[in-house]
């Protein structure tokens, strides 16, 4: 049996979970999320926990079992605590700022990059070289952080670019003079 799939998901006091057909919705202080799970998976809500059962031990059902449990656990955690990604900007003249709902990046191009942030995500720039992305949906927070990082990935010679907080950049030795 899947080690991940068989673990029950604890439901915090401030979170409401509703299951109808193949749709599970979680509502909490950080927002509301919905997820349509596979029809063959059985999701049950007991007093303060969610349990996921699979119909057989086939490879397909085993893979769905752990995946479904992880996605639902992320929903419950997202609506109760939320998720956060921090990005650092390294480079002379590189900076970021929020203008309304838009993130404006100056990262060495001839023009500033303007990125519209969705309403469900909260982005902030406490300093010019730091970006914080927060939200209830783990997948959306991660994809927006990855999109921002893709505008100027860290380069291996000087380490300039946008990186995740604490990300290690392996540096290469440059050319030596003759």
C-alpha positions as CSV (number, residue, x, y, z in Angstrom):
1,X,0.0,0.0,0.0
2,X,1.1,3.5,-0.7
3,X,2.9,5.0,2.4
4,X,1.8,8.5,1.5
5,X,-1.7,7.6,0.4
6,X,-2.7,5.7,3.5
7,X,-1.8,8.6,5.9
8,X,-4.9,10.5,6.9
9,X,-5.0,14.2,6.4
10,X,-5.8,16.1,9.6
11,X,-8.3,19.0,9.1
12,X,-7.6,22.1,11.2
13,X,-10.5,23.6,13.1
14,X,-10.8,26.7,10.9
15,X,-11.1,24.7,7.6
16,X,-14.4,23.4,6.1
17,X,-14.2,20.4,3.7
18,X,-17.1,19.5,1.4
19,X,-17.1,16.5,-0.9
20,X,-19.8,16.1,-3.7
21,X,-19.4,13.5,-6.4
22,X,-15.7,13.8,-7.5
23,X,-15.2,17.4,-6.3
24,X,-13.6,18.3,-3.0
25,X,-13.7,21.9,-1.9
26,X,-11.8,23.3,1.1
27,X,-12.6,26.7,2.6
28,X,-10.4,28.4,5.2
29,X,-9.0,31.8,6.3
30,X,-6.6,32.0,3.4
31,X,-9.2,31.3,0.7
32,X,-11.1,28.6,-1.0
33,X,-9.8,25.8,-3.3
34,X,-11.5,23.1,-5.4
35,X,-10.1,19.9,-6.8
36,X,-11.7,17.3,-9.0
37,X,-10.2,13.9,-8.2
38,X,-10.3,10.7,-10.2
39,X,-13.7,8.9,-10.0
40,X,-12.2,5.6,-8.9
41,X,-10.6,7.1,-5.8
42,X,-12.7,7.1,-2.7
43,X,-12.3,10.2,-0.5
44,X,-14.1,10.1,2.9
45,X,-14.3,12.8,5.6
46,X,-14.2,11.4,9.1
47,X,-14.5,13.7,12.2
48,X,-11.3,15.6,11.9
49,X,-9.5,13.8,9.1
50,X,-9.7,12.9,5.4
51,X,-8.9,9.4,4.2
52,X,-8.3,8.3,0.6
53,X,-8.9,4.7,-0.5
54,X,-8.1,3.0,-3.7
55,X,-10.1,0.2,-5.4
56,X,-7.2,-2.2,-6.3
57,X,-3.5,-2.6,-6.1
58,X,-2.9,-2.0,-9.8
59,X,0.0,0.3,-10.8
60,X,-2.4,3.0,-12.0
61,X,-4.4,3.0,-8.8
62,X,-1.3,3.0,-6.7
63,X,0.0,6.1,-8.5
64,X,-3.3,7.9,-8.2
65,X,-3.6,7.1,-4.5
66,X,-0.5,9.0,-3.4
67,X,-1.0,11.8,-5.9
68,X,-4.6,12.4,-4.8
69,X,-3.6,12.4,-1.1
70,X,-0.8,14.9,-1.7
71,X,-2.9,17.3,-3.7
72,X,-5.7,17.3,-1.1
73,X,-3.2,17.7,1.7
74,X,-1.7,20.8,-0.1
75,X,-5.2,22.2,-0.5
76,X,-5.9,21.9,3.3
77,X,-2.5,23.4,4.2
78,X,-3.0,26.2,1.6
79,X,-6.4,27.4,2.9
80,X,-5.2,27.2,6.5
81,X,-1.6,28.5,6.4
82,X,-0.9,29.4,2.8
83,X,2.3,29.0,0.8
84,X,5.2,31.4,0.2
85,X,8.1,31.6,-2.1
86,X,10.9,34.2,-1.8
87,X,13.0,35.3,-4.7
88,X,16.3,37.3,-4.5
89,X,17.6,39.6,-7.3
90,X,21.4,39.8,-7.6
91,X,23.1,42.2,-10.0
92,X,24.1,45.8,-10.3
93,X,21.0,47.9,-11.2
94,X,18.7,45.0,-11.0
95,X,15.5,45.7,-9.0
96,X,11.8,45.0,-8.7
97,X,8.8,47.0,-7.5
98,X,5.0,46.6,-7.3
99,X,2.8,49.0,-9.2
100,X,-0.8,48.2,-8.2
101,X,-1.3,44.6,-9.3
102,X,1.8,44.5,-11.6
103,X,5.3,43.5,-10.8
104,X,7.9,45.6,-12.6
105,X,11.3,44.1,-13.1
106,X,14.5,45.9,-14.2
107,X,16.9,43.1,-14.8
108,X,19.4,44.3,-17.4
109,X,17.2,44.4,-20.5
110,X,16.6,47.6,-22.5
111,X,13.1,47.7,-21.2
112,X,11.4,46.9,-17.9
113,X,9.4,43.6,-17.7
114,X,5.8,44.1,-16.5
115,X,4.1,41.0,-15.1
116,X,0.4,41.0,-14.1
117,X,-0.1,39.1,-10.8
118,X,-3.4,37.1,-10.5
119,X,-5.9,38.3,-7.8
120,X,-5.6,35.1,-5.8
121,X,-1.9,35.6,-5.3
122,X,-0.3,38.3,-3.1
123,X,3.1,39.6,-4.3
124,X,5.2,42.1,-2.4
125,X,8.7,43.7,-2.7
126,X,9.9,44.6,0.8
127,X,13.2,45.7,-0.7
128,X,14.2,46.4,-4.3
129,X,16.1,43.1,-4.4
130,X,13.5,40.8,-2.8
131,X,10.2,39.4,-4.1
132,X,7.7,37.5,-1.9
133,X,4.9,35.5,-3.5
134,X,2.1,34.2,-1.2
135,X,-1.1,32.4,-1.8
136,X,-3.3,29.4,-1.0
137,X,-2.7,27.4,-4.1
138,X,0.8,25.7,-4.0
139,X,0.9,25.0,-7.7
140,X,0.1,28.6,-8.7
141,X,2.5,30.1,-6.2
142,X,5.3,27.9,-7.5
143,X,4.5,28.5,-11.2
144,X,4.4,32.3,-10.7
145,X,7.8,32.2,-8.9
146,X,9.2,30.0,-11.7
147,X,7.9,32.5,-14.3
148,X,9.5,35.4,-12.6
149,X,12.8,33.5,-12.2
150,X,12.7,32.6,-15.9
151,X,13.0,36.3,-16.9
152,X,16.6,36.3,-15.8
153,X,18.0,33.0,-14.6
154,X,21.1,33.1,-12.5
155,X,24.2,32.9,-14.7
156,X,27.1,30.7,-13.6
157,X,30.0,33.2,-14.0
158,X,29.0,36.1,-11.8
159,X,25.8,34.7,-10.3
160,X,23.7,37.6,-11.5
161,X,19.9,37.1,-12.0
162,X,16.8,36.1,-10.1
163,X,17.1,33.1,-7.8
164,X,15.1,31.4,-5.1
165,X,16.0,32.3,-1.5
166,X,18.8,30.0,-0.4
167,X,19.4,28.6,-3.9
168,X,23.0,27.6,-4.5
169,X,24.5,28.7,-7.8
170,X,27.6,26.7,-8.9
171,X,30.1,29.2,-10.2
172,X,32.3,28.5,-13.2
173,X,35.8,29.8,-13.6
174,X,36.0,32.4,-16.4
175,X,38.7,32.7,-19.0
176,X,42.2,33.7,-17.9
177,X,44.2,36.4,-19.5
178,X,47.1,35.5,-21.8
